[in-house]
Amino acid sequence: MNMRSLDRELRFVGTEHSILIEDEFYTVTEYAKIIGVEPSTFAQRVRRKWEVNDTMTYLKFERSSKMLNNIKTKQQAFSQKWLLKSIV
């Protein structure tokens, strides 16, 4: 990610955010800090856009696996622990 994309200023046109003010300009890095995501993540959300609205200011959420919710025995927990590990 080059620094130029993080220093871009974009106008906020949303109305439902408690910190961001409508019609003010913020850099991509400032948006990321306020929302609580990585600057590179937010830069990808607003790529090729000139304005930011409420739908772009969401936090990334962790998805839970159905398998993790269905673990009932110690053997299943042990197996799942190893299945989730990275190969590399």
Steps between C-alpha positions, in 0.01 A plus 500: 500500500660826403488803727316704242185290533509538880536880482201545268230726641140389463181683595269338754136511386349272764275609782500218757858505631565648844854631433514576127342830396296524181664690209844499669809360329713231665800302379476124457730457801276720716191303398675173585609624842150628586324184381755260648627316191836481326569789259563258212162334564316831484701607194367194318141583601520850353709420194367701204256693719495871585253495788450283806154412629370313806513160331879522461569565868427152635738295713624172365347219699631152560287225355454197715508154353204269551750226582631700794149531640430126470798372702376267774789272595867540588593304189307737275664800666847348458433414135361847425804664660731320258277548199507878546882520510684634198693250291790735436 
